[in-house]
Amino acid sequence: MPTLELNAEQIEKLVEQLKPEERLRLLMKLAASARLRMEQHRVTAEARLRTLTAERGLDWDALSEEQRIEFVDDLLHK
């Protein structure tokens, strides 16, 4: 199947031609896709944080929210 290449402006113009219910369906599909990507990123990030805390002799699950924030802050500023 050939691929049609469109820029963002062309896509916007096409979306503007959709009926309101079709726009809503498209928006919901895009939102669901974004939620899935965000959840996958969260799971990956949390796994990495568990590894990093374990490497430092800490247990991510045992840390308080404040300790977690401090740990991440330390990582970002080193």
N, C-alpha and C positions, 0 to 999 in steps of 0.2 A: 504494500500500500504506500503510495507516495506521501511525503510529508509536506504540508503547507506551512511556510514560515511567515509569521505575522509579528509585527511589533506591537508594543503595548497600546499605542494609540489606535491601531486598527482593531485590536481586540475590544477596546472600550467602545468603539463605534458599533461593532457587531452586538455587543451586550446591550447597548442602548436600544437596539431594534427588537429585543426580546420582549415578550409579554411580561407583565409584573410577576405572574406566578412562575414563569420560566426563569426569570432573574433570581427569584427567591430560591428555587430549586438549585440553581447554579451556585448561589452564595452558600447554601447549606452544604453542598458537596465540597466546596473549597474550604469551608470552616472545618468540616470533619477531617479532611486531609491534613489541615494545619494542626488540629488537635492531636492526631495520630503522630505526626512528626515531633510535636512538642513532648508527648508522652515517651516516645522512643528516646529522645534526647535526655529527658529527666532520668529515665532508667539507666542509661549509659553513664550519665554524670554521677548518679548516686553510687553506682558500682565502682566507679573510679575513686570517689571520695572514700568509700569503705576500704579500698586497697591502700590509699594514701594514709588513712588513719592507722590501719593495721601495721603498715611499715614503720610507723612512729610509736608502736606499742599502745595504741588507743583503740577503743571500740566505738565506731560511729553510732551504734544503737544506744550505747550507754551515755553518750554526750547529751547535755541539755541543748536546747535551741540556741542559747547564748554561747555555749562552748562551740557548737557547730559553726555559728557565724564568725566567732573569733578564729577558729581553725581556717576557715575559707579565707578570711581577711588576711591572715598570716601568709597563706599560700599565694595570694594575689600580690602581696607587697614584698615578697622575697625575690 
